[in-house]
């Protein structure tokens, strides 16, 4: 029985490389949830997604800092603006 399972897992990893990444990612997330808890892992995931978004905007050549400062300038009253 163990021999059949090991041959199946080996064939799965050899024939389906994307499933390998999904499997390893699932094991990693599951282990992190068991070790640290759901909400700390969810927070880390959200921070990673935000970082990925910001990094992709910088890679696309978007001037994110300038747009952020202009948005803050529109939102804040004049007495709180320092620039």
VMD Tcl script that draws the C-alpha trace (Angstrom):
set ca {
  {0.00 0.00 0.00}
  {2.77 2.45 0.93}
  {4.62 1.55 -2.25}
  {1.56 2.40 -4.36}
  {1.15 5.76 -2.65}
  {4.79 6.70 -3.15}
  {4.69 5.78 -6.85}
  {1.47 7.79 -7.28}
  {3.00 10.85 -5.58}
  {6.17 10.54 -7.67}
  {4.18 10.31 -10.90}
  {2.05 13.25 -9.81}
  {5.12 15.42 -9.25}
  {6.71 14.37 -12.53}
  {3.69 14.83 -14.78}
  {1.95 17.85 -13.23}
  {4.44 20.57 -12.20}
  {1.76 23.17 -11.37}
  {0.05 20.78 -9.01}
  {3.37 20.43 -7.22}
  {3.47 24.16 -6.55}
  {-0.14 24.12 -5.35}
  {0.48 21.14 -3.10}
  {3.56 22.65 -1.52}
  {1.81 26.00 -1.11}
  {-1.15 24.31 0.58}
  {1.10 22.39 2.94}
  {2.98 25.58 3.77}
  {-0.19 27.58 4.46}
  {-1.72 24.74 6.45}
  {1.40 24.40 8.56}
  {1.53 28.15 9.15}
  {-2.11 28.18 10.26}
  {-1.48 25.31 12.65}
  {1.65 26.96 14.09}
  {0.61 30.62 14.27}
  {-3.19 30.69 13.98}
  {-5.61 31.82 11.30}
  {-5.64 35.59 11.81}
  {-1.85 36.14 11.96}
  {-1.47 34.13 8.74}
  {-4.35 36.07 7.16}
  {-2.68 39.36 8.18}
  {0.66 38.25 6.69}
  {-1.12 37.17 3.49}
  {-2.87 40.54 3.21}
  {0.42 42.39 3.75}
  {1.98 40.25 1.03}
  {-0.84 41.04 -1.40}
  {-0.53 44.77 -0.69}
  {3.23 44.58 -1.21}
  {2.73 42.69 -4.46}
  {0.32 45.35 -5.69}
  {2.66 48.22 -4.80}
  {5.62 46.45 -6.38}
  {3.69 45.78 -9.58}
  {2.67 49.45 -9.77}
  {6.32 50.53 -9.45}
  {7.35 47.99 -12.10}
  {4.70 49.38 -14.44}
  {6.30 52.82 -14.13}
  {3.46 54.36 -12.14}
  {4.49 57.27 -9.91}
  {2.71 55.93 -6.86}
  {4.33 58.29 -4.35}
  {3.25 61.40 -6.25}
  {-0.31 60.13 -6.67}
  {-0.51 59.22 -2.98}
  {0.67 62.67 -1.92}
  {-1.84 64.34 -4.23}
  {-4.65 62.19 -2.84}
  {-3.68 63.05 0.73}
  {-3.57 66.72 -0.24}
  {-7.15 66.52 -1.52}
  {-8.42 64.66 1.53}
  {-6.74 66.55 4.38}
  {-7.75 70.08 5.35}
  {-5.21 72.79 4.64}
  {-4.10 73.18 8.25}
  {-2.81 69.56 8.36}
  {-0.81 69.79 5.15}
  {2.91 70.25 5.63}
  {4.03 70.52 2.04}
}
mol new
graphics top color blue
foreach p $ca { graphics top sphere $p radius 0.5 }
foreach p [lrange $ca 0 end-1] q [lrange $ca 1 end] { graphics top cylinder $p $q radius 0.2 }
display resetview
